[in-house]
Amino acid sequence: AQTESDVVWDLLLSNPNFVDGVPVFDAGHGNLAASAGAINTTTLAAARAAMRKQKSKAGHYLNLGPQYLVVGPDKELEAFQFTSSNYVPAKAADVNEFRTGGRTAVEPIVEPLLDEVSTTAWFFAARSGQIDTVEFAYVDGSEGVRTETFASEDIDGVKVRATLDFAAKVIDWRGLQKANGSA
């Protein structure tokens, strides 16, 4: 499970080139914030708007909405405070639509590997039912680790061989947004 997780996170954090030769997160793809900013209503609204404005290959708006706010441990408190349903605004202008129970609520996901690349960056991801972003695949018939045991003549016991036929690939950037954040 850890190997599979590491492979998927490495795809997002290494920002590899997509099949078009452009990095997955790039201004040309419309999924990289133009300026750094902390997690707040302004930066979240800008990332949501950019995600909503993504177009299909045929040029039609996809109207995607974020489901997950992905952060590293250094941004965990900020992410959970900002998405908490316990926050009660004093006036209508302070309503945070991204909180739990809000009109466009997002769920925080905390991944320690993010802080190895940036302690300030954060991501939005659409739910998988809206658009496929990262393909997580096994060789047909080999889901998970496959083990085989062999009788051994050179040791007292058995030998065990474990194999994992797994791969992951970013198949669409439109359901992902990245902000470089700030301290």
N, C-alpha and C positions, 0 to 999 in steps of 0.2 A: 504494500500500500504506500509506503514511504517513497519507493522508487517511482511509482506512478505519479504521485503528487509532485515530486521533484521535477519530473519530465514536463508536466503541464505548467508548473510555475516558471520553469526556466524559459519556456516559450514566451510567456508574457513579459518576464523581466529582462530577457536578452534583446527584446524588440527586433526579431529577425526580419529580413526582407520578406514581403509577401510575394506571391507569384508575379505581381506587376513590377517587381524590382524596388518597390518603395517599402520602407520599414512599416510594420504593422501600425504603430502609433506614429502618426505623421500629420502635419498640418494639411498636406495634400489629401489625406484621407478624411479630414475633418473630425478627427478623434483625439487630437492633442491640444490641450488648452494653450492659448497664445501667450498667457502670462501666468506666473506663479501666484498662488493664493492659498490661504488657509481654508479649511472646511468651514464654510458659512453659507448663508442663503444666496449670496451673490455668485460664488463660485459653483455651488451645486446647481443653481438655476441655469448658469451658462453651460455647464456640462450636459444638463438635461436637454436644453434647447438644441445643442449641437447634435445630441443623439437623435432627437425628434426630427431633425432636418436631414438625416441620412437618406440617401436615395438608392433605389434598386438599380441594377444595371440598365434597366429600361427607362430610368429617369423618374420613377414614381416615388413619392415620399413614403418611407416605411413607417413613420410615426412610432418609433421605438421608445420605450420608457425604461429608465433604470430600475432594476430590482435589488441590486447589491451595491453596497459601498465597501470597497475592498481597501484595507489599510494595513500597515505594519503595526507592531506593538507600540511604537512611539506615538502613533496617532489614535490608538485604541480608545483612550478616555475621551478624546475630542469627538470621535465618531459616535460612541455610545451616548455621550451627553447630548449631542446634536440630534440623534434619532430617537431619544427616549420619549416615551409617552407620558412620563412624569412631569415634563416641562409644561407649565401652564402660563401662556402669555398674558400680559397685563392689558394689552390693547391689540386690536385686529392686525395692525401693521407688523406685530411681532410673531404672528402665527407662522410656524414652521411646517410646511406641507410635507417635508421629508421624514417627520417623526413617525413612530409606530402609530397606526391609526389615521395618519394623515392621508390626504388625497393621493399623493404620490410617494407613499412611504418606501423607504429603502432599508434593507437589512444589512447591518455591518458584518463583514467577514474579516477576521484578523489572521494574517499570515506572516509569521516571523521572517520568512525569506525576503519579504519586501524591504525590510530595514537593512539588509546586506547591500542593496542597490541604492536605496534612497530612504532616509528617515522622514521625508516630508511628502513624497508622492502618494497619491491615492487614485483609485480607479472607480468607475461605474461599470457595471455589467448588466446587460438585459437578461431577463430570464430565458432559459433555453426554449420555452414554448413560443417565444416571439421570433427568434432567429438563432441559427446555429453559428457559434463563434469558434469553439475549440472542439475538434473531433478527438475523441478518446476511444481508441479501438484495440481490439484483440484479434489475433488470428482466429478464424472461424472454428468454433468448437474448443477453444483454449482460453476461456475466460478465467482470469486469475492465474495463480501459480499452479503449475502442473508438476507433480512429483512422481518419481519412479524409484523403486527399491530393487536392489540387486543382492543376491547372495554373494559373499566374498570368500575367496579361498586364502587370501593373503592376510586377512585380519579376522579376529573373532567377532563376528557381528554382520551387519548389513551396510551396504553403501546406499546413500540416497542422493539422487540427482534432482534438482529443482530448476525449472525453466519458466520464464515469463515472456510470452510473445505479445508485446504491447508497443503501441506507438501513439503519438499525439501530434496534432498539426492545427495551426490556426487556419480556419477555412473561410472566415469572414471577419473583417475589422469593424463592421458597422454597429455591432452590438457591444462595443467596448469603447470607453472613453478614459483618457488619462490626464491627470493634472499633476504638475510637478510640485505643487504645494508650496508651503512656506512654514517656517518655524513658528 
